[in-house]
Amino acid sequence: MRRRLSAGAIAGLGIATASLTLWFIVTSQAASELVFLADAVVPLLFSALLVGASYWAWADRTDDTAMIRLALWCLVGGAVSGGFEFVTLFTQFEEGLTVNRELQTLNAGVARGAVVGLAFGFYDVERQRTRRREQQLERQVERLEEFASVVSHDLRSPLTVARGRIELLKATHDLDDEHVDQIEFAHERMTEIIEDSLALARGGHEVTDPETLEIESVASGAWQTTGTDTVRLNVTTTQTLEADADRLTRLFENLFRNSLEHGMGSDKSELTITVGELEDGGFYVADDGVGIPEADRESMFEAGNTASGSGSGLGLAIVRRIAQAHGWETTLTESLDGGARFEFRTQ
């Protein structure tokens, strides 16, 4: 009901100003084409905009309160502009202006002011809508993180018990090493999935308190937990970034692990990973491995996508989520050596 009243108020104002304009056209003679354009055509266009906006207000799914604000903006704009025109014309009335001419100018001012008010109203409605969307997204992320935390907490305990029992069995019984290795591998996979799920849920929070970090220092620290003897890290930049330290470290760790798992081919025993600076602002992580086919590059960032079958499939999804939280653009392309190259544009 309130939506219909709001739309009706906007439409009524548009129809009223249009009707008066048409009446002025019929009953008066324009002094020139320029006067006709200013006093007739332009007000009719403003009136048409008001009628169109009323239909949008009636059909849009935004809540009724927003539509009431839109109608109020429209009416206030028309009243303010019409009021200024009335005061101006009232002071000139004594100088011999005709009533018909004054009313025509006043009508045009009301239509113009109503459209200006609509512009402010649309801005207000969209601002409120964007704010609600951000709040809904924040609540969804919080629920996702809460769910991931509860699940991970409930899974860690039985996993710890299972690992302890395996160690006891190994110490007290003569078990087949192959079977034991498979069980331990399964436990490690479950632990990795738990950690990656938490990182994926937490990585999407917008970074609100970044700190100045040296890429070389962060990348070297991440390499300490992921590097191997057959892979060499080469950092060629001294660039600094405004970023969250923990999430940037996680980003490098996941990229390094991805190169270790997928960069080594059957004919390649060594691998070099390079961290460098982009000319247009940002950094890249590239390797000289087997690379990723162009048709598969976009799908590599999807959660659950894993080429090796041994990972959680969340590594690169976490990388993109962390980049998005910082406001960075992520691109996967081919390195100069034919391997994979991940580019992060920070400007």
C-alpha positions in Angstrom: 0.0 0.0 0.0 2.8 2.5 0.9 4.6 1.6 -2.2 1.6 2.3 -4.4 1.0 5.6 -2.6 4.7 6.6 -3.1 4.5 5.7 -6.8 1.2 7.5 -7.1 2.6 10.7 -5.6 5.5 10.7 -8.1 3.2 9.9 -11.0 0.6 12.4 -9.9 3.2 15.2 -9.9 4.5 14.2 -13.3 1.0 14.1 -14.8 0.0 17.4 -13.2 3.1 19.2 -14.5 2.6 17.7 -17.9 -1.0 18.7 -18.1 -0.3 22.3 -17.1 2.5 22.4 -19.7 0.2 21.2 -22.4 -2.4 23.7 -21.3 0.1 26.5 -21.5 1.1 25.4 -25.0 -2.5 25.5 -26.2 -3.5 28.8 -24.6 -0.3 30.9 -25.2 1.9 31.8 -28.0 5.7 31.3 -27.6 7.8 34.3 -28.4 10.5 32.2 -30.1 11.7 28.7 -30.6 14.1 29.0 -27.7 11.3 30.1 -25.4 9.1 27.2 -26.6 11.9 24.8 -25.9 12.5 26.2 -22.4 8.9 26.5 -21.4 7.3 23.5 -23.1 9.6 20.8 -24.4 12.0 20.6 -21.4 9.2 20.6 -18.8 7.4 17.8 -20.7 10.6 15.7 -20.6 10.9 16.3 -16.9 7.3 15.2 -16.5 7.9 12.1 -18.5 10.9 11.2 -16.3 8.6 11.5 -13.3 6.0 9.2 -14.7 8.8 6.7 -15.7 10.3 6.9 -12.2 6.9 6.2 -10.6 6.6 3.0 -12.6 10.1 1.9 -11.5 9.1 2.7 -7.9 6.0 0.5 -8.2 7.8 -2.4 -9.9 11.1 -2.4 -8.0 11.5 -5.0 -5.2 13.2 -2.6 -2.8 11.4 -2.3 0.5 8.5 0.2 0.9 10.5 2.5 3.2 13.0 3.2 0.5 10.2 4.0 -2.0 8.7 6.4 0.6 12.1 8.2 0.9 12.2 8.4 -2.9 8.8 10.0 -3.1 9.7 12.5 -0.3 12.9 13.4 -2.1 10.9 14.1 -5.3 8.2 16.2 -3.5 10.7 18.1 -1.5 12.8 18.9 -4.6 9.7 20.1 -6.4 8.6 22.2 -3.5 12.0 23.8 -3.0 12.5 24.6 -6.7 8.9 25.8 -7.0 9.3 27.9 -3.9 12.4 29.7 -5.3 10.5 30.3 -8.6 7.5 31.6 -6.7 9.6 34.1 -4.6 11.4 35.3 -7.7 8.2 35.7 -9.8 6.4 37.3 -6.9 9.0 40.1 -6.8 8.7 40.6 -10.6 4.8 40.4 -10.7 4.6 44.1 -9.8 6.7 44.9 -12.9 4.0 43.7 -15.3 4.4 40.0 -15.8 1.2 38.2 -16.7 -0.3 35.5 -14.4 -0.2 32.9 -17.2 3.5 33.4 -17.8 4.3 33.2 -14.1 2.4 30.0 -13.7 4.1 28.5 -16.7 7.5 29.3 -15.3 6.5 28.1 -11.8 5.2 24.8 -13.3 8.5 24.3 -15.1 10.5 24.9 -11.9 8.4 22.4 -10.0 9.0 19.7 -12.7 12.7 20.5 -12.7 13.1 20.4 -9.0 11.2 17.2 -8.7 13.6 15.5 -11.1 16.6 16.8 -9.2 15.0 15.5 -6.0 14.5 12.1 -7.7 18.2 12.0 -8.6 19.1 12.5 -4.9 16.4 9.9 -4.0 17.8 7.3 -6.3 21.3 7.9 -4.9 19.9 7.5 -1.4 18.0 4.3 -2.3 21.0 2.7 -4.0 23.3 3.7 -1.1 20.9 2.1 1.4 20.6 -1.0 -0.8 24.4 -1.4 -1.1 24.7 -1.0 2.6 22.1 -3.8 3.2 23.9 -6.1 0.7 27.2 -5.5 2.5 25.6 -6.3 5.8 24.0 -9.5 4.4 27.4 -10.5 3.0 29.1 -9.9 6.3 26.5 -12.0 8.1 26.9 -14.8 5.5 30.7 -14.8 5.9 30.3 -14.8 9.7 27.9 -17.7 9.5 30.3 -19.6 7.1 33.3 -19.0 9.4 31.3 -20.0 12.4 30.2 -23.2 10.7 33.7 -24.0 9.5 35.1 -23.4 13.0 32.5 -25.6 14.7 33.1 -28.4 12.1 36.8 -28.2 12.3 36.8 -28.2 16.1 34.5 -31.3 16.1 36.7 -33.1 13.6 40.0 -32.3 15.1 39.3 -34.2 18.3 38.4 -37.6 16.7 41.3 -37.2 14.3 43.7 -36.7 17.2 42.3 -39.7 18.9 42.6 -41.8 15.7 46.2 -40.7 15.3 47.0 -41.6 18.8 45.5 -45.1 18.4 47.5 -45.7 15.3 50.7 -44.9 17.2 49.7 -47.3 19.9 48.9 -50.0 17.4 52.2 -49.5 15.7 54.0 -49.8 19.0 52.2 -52.9 20.3 51.4 -54.8 17.1 53.2 -55.9 14.0 51.1 -54.1 11.4 51.5 -53.9 7.6 53.4 -50.7 6.9 51.5 -50.1 3.6 48.1 -50.1 5.3 49.3 -47.9 8.2 50.8 -45.5 5.7 47.4 -45.3 3.9 45.6 -44.6 7.1 48.0 -41.9 8.1 47.8 -40.4 4.7 44.0 -40.3 5.0 44.3 -38.5 8.4 46.6 -36.0 6.8 44.2 -35.3 4.0 41.4 -34.7 6.5 43.5 -32.3 8.5 44.5 -30.5 5.3 40.8 -30.2 4.3 39.9 -28.8 7.7 42.7 -26.2 7.6 41.9 -25.2 4.0 38.2 -24.9 4.7 38.9 -22.5 7.6 41.3 -20.5 5.5 38.7 -20.3 2.7 36.0 -19.1 5.1 38.2 -16.5 6.8 40.0 -15.3 3.7 37.0 -13.5 2.3 36.8 -10.9 5.1 37.8 -7.5 3.7 41.1 -6.4 5.0 40.4 -3.3 7.1 43.7 -2.9 9.0 46.6 -3.6 6.6 50.2 -3.1 7.5 53.2 -2.3 5.3 55.0 -5.6 4.4 58.0 -6.5 2.3 57.2 -9.1 -0.3 60.7 -10.6 -0.1 60.4 -11.1 3.7 56.9 -12.6 3.5 57.7 -14.9 0.6 60.9 -16.1 2.2 59.0 -16.9 5.4 56.3 -18.8 3.6 59.1 -20.7 1.7 60.4 -22.0 5.0 57.3 -24.2 5.5 56.9 -25.3 1.9 60.3 -25.4 0.2 62.2 -28.6 -0.8 65.8 -29.3 -1.9 64.7 -29.8 -5.6 63.0 -26.5 -5.8 64.6 -23.0 -5.8 62.9 -19.7 -4.8 64.1 -16.6 -6.5 62.7 -13.3 -5.2 63.6 -10.4 -7.6 61.6 -7.5 -5.9 62.1 -5.3 -2.9 58.5 -4.1 -3.2 56.3 -3.3 -0.2 52.6 -3.9 0.1 49.7 -2.8 2.3 48.3 -6.2 3.3 47.3 -8.6 6.1 50.5 -10.5 7.1 48.9 -13.8 7.9 46.8 -13.9 4.8 49.6 -12.8 2.5 51.8 -15.6 3.9 49.0 -18.1 3.3 48.7 -16.8 -0.3 52.4 -17.5 -1.0 52.3 -20.9 0.8 49.4 -22.0 -1.4 51.1 -20.8 -4.6 54.3 -22.5 -3.7 52.5 -25.8 -2.9 50.7 -25.5 -6.2 53.9 -25.2 -8.1 55.5 -28.1 -6.1 52.5 -30.4 -6.7 51.8 -29.5 -10.4 54.9 -27.9 -11.8 57.2 -31.0 -11.8 56.7 -33.1 -14.9 58.0 -36.6 -15.6 61.0 -35.1 -17.5 61.7 -32.4 -14.9 63.7 -33.0 -11.7 64.2 -29.4 -10.7 62.0 -26.3 -10.4 62.5 -22.6 -10.0 59.8 -20.4 -8.5 60.2 -16.6 -9.1 58.5 -13.8 -7.2 58.7 -10.5 -9.0 57.1 -7.1 -9.5 54.6 -6.1 -12.2 55.3 -2.9 -14.2 51.7 -1.7 -13.8 51.6 -2.2 -10.1 51.5 -5.5 -8.2 53.5 -8.7 -8.1 53.6 -12.2 -9.7 54.6 -15.7 -8.7 55.8 -17.8 -11.6 57.5 -21.1 -12.1 59.3 -22.9 -15.0 57.3 -26.1 -14.7 54.9 -27.8 -17.1 52.4 -25.0 -17.0 48.6 -25.0 -17.0 46.6 -25.3 -20.3 44.7 -22.1 -21.2 41.3 -23.8 -21.2 41.8 -24.9 -17.6 43.2 -21.7 -16.1 39.9 -20.1 -15.0 38.6 -23.4 -13.5 41.8 -23.7 -11.4 40.4 -21.1 -9.0 37.2 -23.1 -8.3 36.9 -24.8 -4.9 37.3 -28.5 -5.1 39.4 -28.4 -8.3 42.5 -30.5 -8.0 44.6 -32.0 -10.8 46.7 -34.3 -8.6 43.8 -35.9 -6.6 45.9 -35.7 -3.4 45.0 -32.1 -2.3 41.9 -30.5 -0.9 41.2 -28.6 -4.1 40.9 -25.4 -2.1 44.4 -24.0 -2.4 43.9 -21.7 -5.4 40.3 -20.8 -4.3 41.9 -19.5 -1.1 44.4 -17.5 -3.1 41.7 -15.7 -5.1 39.6 -15.2 -1.9 42.6 -13.6 -0.2 43.4 -11.4 -3.2 39.7 -10.2 -3.4 39.7 -9.4 0.3 42.7 -7.0 -0.4 41.0 -5.6 -3.5 43.5 -7.1 -5.9 42.9 -8.5 -9.4 44.1 -12.1 -10.0 45.2 -13.4 -13.4 46.6 -16.9 -14.3 48.8 -16.9 -17.4 51.9 -18.6 -18.8 55.4 -17.7 -17.6 58.3 -16.8 -19.9 59.7 -20.4 -19.3 56.3 -22.1 -20.2 55.2 -22.6 -16.6 52.4 -21.1 -14.6 52.4 -17.4 -13.7 50.0 -15.9 -11.2 49.7 -12.1 -11.4 48.2 -9.8 -8.7 47.5 -6.2 -9.6 47.2 -4.1 -6.5 46.4 -0.8 -8.1 
